[in-house]
Amino acid sequence: MRSLFLVPMMLAAAMTLPRAAAKPIEIEVKSELVPVRPLKTGEFSWAPEIAPKGKVIVVIDLAGQLAHVYRDGHEIGRATVSTGKSGQETPPGVFTILEKKISHYSSSYGLAPMPFMQRLSWDGVALHGGRNPGAPASHGCVRLPDAFAQALYWTTAIGDIVVVASRWDSSAPEPVVEEMSPAEIRLENVG
């Protein structure tokens, strides 16, 4: 396990949703993982013991190519990711986990393996384990380091929230989710 320490932080973030009529929810970040050095391609930090229980929310930072996993407002995981390449970008927005499969194969891309798949949309966006070259390279999915994908799979539930943000900075007043209509999000009203 990597050495890390926690930085207390609070954030009531305004987000945007892909579709109208969303109930407001609040993302409250109480603490974050701070790795002893920046993560290299394919690396991750995982410390679920920091918050053993509570609501899980996953934030994907498209600009930073990072995943952040929060439970009860505490960051319990952070990983490098590979999102959609040019022309097949991962869409920003607020999603819920619709389906989970330990062993899944892409019906669109030559039965490519998608281990520990967590579906975010019915048109081809999912979180899953896979090759992580340190830059956008997928067909729109979010590729996670394999061991992180497995740990995340066993931590989340169908219906949990995944925010795909163009940029994510938990200390900023608002994470950026572009090309969507504005809506305020408060976590306590979801689910």
C-alpha positions as CSV (number, residue, x, y, z in Angstrom):
1,M,0.0,0.0,0.0
2,R,1.3,3.5,-0.8
3,S,2.0,6.0,1.8
4,L,-0.6,8.8,1.9
5,F,-2.1,11.4,4.1
6,L,-5.4,13.2,4.2
7,V,-6.1,16.8,3.5
8,P,-9.4,18.0,4.9
9,M,-11.5,19.7,2.3
10,M,-15.1,20.7,1.9
11,L,-16.9,21.3,-1.4
12,A,-20.5,22.0,-2.3
13,A,-20.1,21.7,-6.0
14,A,-22.5,22.9,-8.7
15,M,-22.5,20.5,-11.6
16,T,-24.3,20.1,-14.9
17,L,-26.4,17.1,-15.9
18,P,-26.8,15.5,-19.3
19,R,-30.6,15.7,-19.1
20,A,-33.0,18.2,-17.5
21,A,-35.2,17.6,-14.5
22,A,-32.5,16.4,-12.2
23,K,-32.9,16.8,-8.5
24,P,-30.2,19.0,-6.8
25,I,-27.5,17.0,-5.0
26,E,-24.4,18.1,-3.2
27,I,-20.9,16.6,-3.5
28,E,-19.2,17.1,-0.2
29,V,-15.5,16.3,-0.2
30,K,-14.3,15.8,3.4
31,S,-10.8,14.5,2.7
32,E,-8.6,13.5,-0.2
33,L,-5.8,11.0,-0.8
34,V,-2.5,12.7,-1.4
35,P,0.0,10.2,-2.9
36,V,3.6,10.8,-1.9
37,R,4.3,11.5,-5.6
38,P,2.1,12.0,-8.6
39,L,0.7,8.7,-10.0
40,K,2.4,7.3,-13.0
41,T,0.6,5.7,-15.9
42,G,-1.3,2.6,-14.7
43,E,-0.8,3.3,-11.0
44,F,-3.4,3.9,-8.3
45,S,-4.0,4.5,-4.6
46,W,-6.6,2.5,-2.8
47,A,-7.5,2.9,0.9
48,P,-11.1,1.8,1.5
49,E,-10.5,1.6,5.3
50,I,-10.6,5.5,5.4
51,A,-14.4,5.3,5.0
52,P,-15.6,1.8,5.4
53,K,-19.3,2.7,4.9
54,G,-21.4,5.4,3.1
55,K,-22.5,6.6,-0.3
56,V,-20.0,6.1,-3.1
57,I,-19.5,8.6,-5.9
58,V,-16.9,8.3,-8.7
59,V,-15.5,11.3,-10.5
60,I,-13.6,10.9,-13.8
61,D,-11.4,13.9,-14.7
62,L,-11.1,13.9,-18.4
63,A,-8.3,16.6,-18.5
64,G,-6.3,15.0,-15.8
65,Q,-7.0,11.4,-17.0
66,L,-7.7,10.4,-13.4
67,A,-10.5,8.6,-11.5
68,H,-11.4,9.7,-7.9
69,V,-13.5,7.5,-5.7
70,Y,-15.3,9.0,-2.7
71,R,-17.2,7.2,0.0
72,D,-19.1,9.3,2.6
73,G,-17.2,12.3,1.2
74,H,-13.7,10.8,1.8
75,E,-11.5,9.9,-1.2
76,I,-10.7,6.2,-0.9
77,G,-9.2,5.7,-4.3
78,R,-7.4,7.5,-7.1
79,A,-6.2,6.0,-10.4
80,T,-4.8,7.0,-13.8
81,V,-7.3,6.3,-16.6
82,S,-7.5,6.2,-20.3
83,T,-10.7,7.8,-21.7
84,G,-12.0,8.2,-25.3
85,K,-9.6,9.2,-28.0
86,S,-10.2,12.0,-30.5
87,G,-13.4,11.4,-32.5
88,Q,-14.7,8.9,-29.8
89,E,-14.5,11.1,-26.7
90,T,-15.9,10.0,-23.4
91,P,-19.0,12.2,-22.9
92,P,-19.0,14.5,-19.9
93,G,-22.0,14.3,-17.7
94,V,-23.5,12.7,-14.6
95,F,-24.3,9.0,-14.9
96,T,-25.5,6.2,-12.7
97,I,-24.2,2.7,-12.9
98,L,-26.7,0.7,-14.9
99,E,-25.2,-2.8,-15.1
100,K,-22.2,-4.6,-13.8
101,K,-20.5,-7.7,-15.2
102,I,-17.2,-9.3,-14.0
103,S,-16.5,-10.7,-17.4
104,H,-17.8,-8.7,-20.4
105,Y,-16.8,-8.5,-24.1
106,S,-17.5,-5.6,-26.4
107,S,-20.1,-6.4,-29.1
108,S,-18.9,-3.3,-31.1
109,Y,-15.1,-3.8,-31.0
110,G,-14.3,-7.4,-31.9
111,L,-15.2,-8.9,-28.6
112,A,-12.5,-6.9,-26.8
113,P,-12.4,-7.9,-23.1
114,M,-13.9,-5.4,-20.7
115,P,-13.1,-7.0,-17.2
116,F,-15.1,-5.7,-14.3
117,M,-17.4,-3.7,-16.5
118,Q,-19.7,-1.1,-15.0
119,R,-22.1,0.3,-17.7
120,L,-22.9,4.0,-17.6
121,S,-25.0,4.3,-20.8
122,W,-26.8,1.9,-23.2
123,D,-24.8,3.4,-26.1
124,G,-21.4,2.2,-25.2
125,V,-19.9,4.1,-22.2
126,A,-18.6,2.0,-19.3
127,L,-15.9,1.8,-16.7
128,H,-13.7,-1.3,-17.0
129,G,-10.2,-2.7,-16.7
130,G,-7.9,-2.3,-19.7
131,R,-4.8,-0.9,-21.3
132,N,-3.9,2.4,-19.8
133,P,-1.3,4.2,-22.0
134,G,-1.5,7.5,-20.1
135,A,-3.6,9.3,-22.7
136,P,-7.0,9.1,-24.2
137,A,-7.1,5.8,-26.3
138,S,-10.4,4.1,-25.8
139,H,-13.6,4.1,-28.0
140,G,-15.4,6.1,-25.4
141,C,-15.2,4.0,-22.3
142,V,-13.1,4.8,-19.2
143,R,-10.2,2.2,-18.9
144,L,-9.0,1.7,-15.4
145,P,-5.9,-0.2,-14.2
146,D,-7.1,-3.9,-13.9
147,A,-6.6,-4.2,-10.1
148,F,-8.3,-0.8,-9.5
149,A,-11.2,-1.9,-11.8
150,Q,-11.7,-5.0,-9.7
151,A,-11.5,-3.1,-6.3
152,L,-13.9,-0.5,-7.7
153,Y,-16.3,-3.1,-9.0
154,W,-16.7,-4.6,-5.5
155,T,-17.1,-1.2,-3.9
156,T,-19.9,0.3,-6.1
157,A,-23.5,-0.7,-6.6
158,I,-26.0,-0.3,-9.4
159,G,-27.4,3.2,-9.1
160,D,-24.2,4.8,-7.7
161,I,-23.3,8.1,-9.3
162,V,-20.4,8.6,-11.8
163,V,-19.5,12.1,-12.7
164,V,-17.5,12.5,-15.9
165,A,-16.0,16.0,-15.7
166,S,-14.1,17.9,-18.3
167,R,-11.9,19.1,-15.4
168,W,-12.1,18.2,-11.7
169,D,-10.5,20.2,-8.9
170,S,-12.2,19.4,-5.6
171,S,-11.0,22.8,-4.2
172,A,-12.6,24.8,-7.0
173,P,-16.1,26.2,-6.5
174,E,-17.4,24.2,-9.5
175,P,-16.2,21.1,-11.4
176,V,-16.6,21.6,-15.1
177,V,-18.9,19.4,-17.1
178,E,-19.2,21.1,-20.5
179,E,-21.9,21.0,-23.2
180,M,-24.6,20.3,-20.7
181,S,-27.5,22.3,-19.3
182,P,-26.8,23.6,-15.8
183,A,-28.3,21.9,-12.8
184,E,-27.3,21.9,-9.1
185,I,-26.4,18.5,-7.6
186,R,-26.8,17.6,-4.0
187,L,-25.7,14.0,-3.1
188,E,-28.3,13.5,-0.3
189,N,-31.2,13.7,-2.9
190,V,-29.9,10.9,-5.2
191,G,-30.8,7.3,-4.9
